[in-house]
Amino acid sequence: MISSPFNTSASNFGNAARQAAGVPSDTPVEMRLGADGPGETGAYIEVSTTRGFAKRIPIDEARLSECRQEQDGPDGITLCQQLVDDLAARIRTAVKEAVHG
């Protein structure tokens, strides 16, 4: 659950989403945070396996910006939580695809 104050860096959203996804530690996948550019430009969460599966889940820069603009109020907390929840759902889907093919 997001609370105020919440650090609105892409990496913080990625870490919160990975925790919210609730993937058991014995699941044979790796998850990492990355970015295509300097700082957090093109930030993503990557779900991969040693069998060659890899899926990048982009952290939407427009939604991050929206969260940053509304950060201090209840609307901001709701926006941030929705972004984390959406990323967590996409992580769970990627993990299922990775494990079950």
C-alpha positions, -999 to +999 in steps of 0.1 A: +000+000+000+013+034-010+015+061+017+025+097+017+053+107+014+061+082-014+094+085-034+082+087-070+113+075-087+108+048-114+130+024-094+108+028-063+077+021-083+094-010-098+105-023-064+070-017-049+054-035-079+078-065-075+068-067-038+031-063-046+033-090-072+039-115-044+060-139-065+073-167-043+111-166-038+114-202-051+098-193-085+125-200-112+125-164-126+147-134-122+134-099-119+155-068-123+150-031-129+166-014-158+165+017-180+173+024-216+186+059-211+204+081-185+188+083-151+154+066-153+146+073-189+129+042-204+127+024-170+114-011-170+111-043-150+125-074-167+113-109-159+135-136-173+145-173-169+176-192-176+157-210-204+158-178-225+125-162-216+127-124-212+099-099-210+103-062-203+075-044-186+079-006-192+072+018-163+050+044-180+068+078-179+035+097-184+019+080-155+050+086-134+048+123-142+012+124-133+019+108-099+047+133-093+024+162-100-003+149-077+020+133-052+011+151-020-027+146-019-051+117-018-055+117-056-017+113-059-017+084-035-045+067-055-027+073-088+006+059-074-012+029-060-029+022-093+004+023-112+020-001-087-011-024-089-010-023-127+027-031-128+023-059-103-005-075-124+018-073-155+046-089-135+024-118-123+013-124-160+049-124-171+059-148-144+031-172-154+042-170-190+078-176-180+070-206-158+042-222-179+054-213-214 
